């Protein structure tokens, strides 16, 4: 019984480790489509800021929008909003990685 428990725990750790490692995410893992770079794909901040408060909230991005998956990564200060500075920093980093 002890061997089985140890084996289950070990397998759990092995399968959980890619999840932890995957949090270190960059655009280098998925380059822009052929013929485009990330900077060219960057949408206009003002168009996404539908409530006009100068910050993006998750609710302002359509669920299927490509940036929705990156929202938490862009929100560097973890206040639940992406400022224009955070947005610009992410897109300038993306264009350097592309």
N, C-alpha and C positions, 0 to 999 in steps of 0.2 A: 504494500500500500504506500509506503514511504517513497519507493522508487517512482511509482506512477504519479504521485503528487509532485515530486521534483521534476519529472519529465514534463508535466503539464505546465508548471510554472516556467520552466526553461523555454518551452515552445511559445508561451505567451509573451515572454520578453523578446524573443527573436522576432516574432511577428509584429510586436508593438514598436520596435526600434525604427522601422522606416517611417512610421507616423511622426515620431519626434524629429527625425532628420529632415522630413519633408517640410517642416515649418521654416527652414532656411530657404526661402523661395526667391528666385530672381527671374527676370525676363529672359535670361540666357537659356533657361530650361525650355522655353517655347518661343522661338524667334517669330518675328512678324511674317506674314505671308510673303511669298516671293514678289519682289518688285516694290515692297513697301518697307518703311522702317517704323519703329514705334513712335517716333516724334510725329511722323506724318499721320499716324492713326490717332493721335491724341485729340480727343474731342475738345471743343471750346468749353472752357470752364463755365462761362456765363450761361451757355445753353443748358448745361446740366444743373446749374444752380436755380432750380425752378421757383424757389421761394425768395430768391434775391437777397439772401442774408450774407452773401460773401463766403459761405461755407457749404460743403456738400454733406448731406446726410445719406445714409444707406437708402432711405425711403425715396430719395430723389432720383436714384438710379433704377432703371427698369431691371427686373430680376435677371433677364437674359443678356443684359449689357456686359461686354467683356470686362469692364472695370469693376463690376460688382464682386467678382471673385477676388479682386485685389484690394478691396476697400480697407480691410484691417491692416494690410501691409502699408498702405499709403498713410493711414492715420497714425503717424509716428508718436504723437503725444497721448494717444489712446483716450481722447475726449469724446469719441463717437462721431466726430465730424472731421472732414478733410478740408483744411484751409487752402487758399490759393497757393501759399508757399509750399505746403506739403504736396499738393497736386503738381506744381511746377518741378519740385525736387524729384519726384518719382518719374516724371516724363523726361527730365534731363538725364537721370540715371539710366533710363531705358534706352535712350538714344545712344549713350556711350556703350551699353552692353550689346546693342544690336549689330 
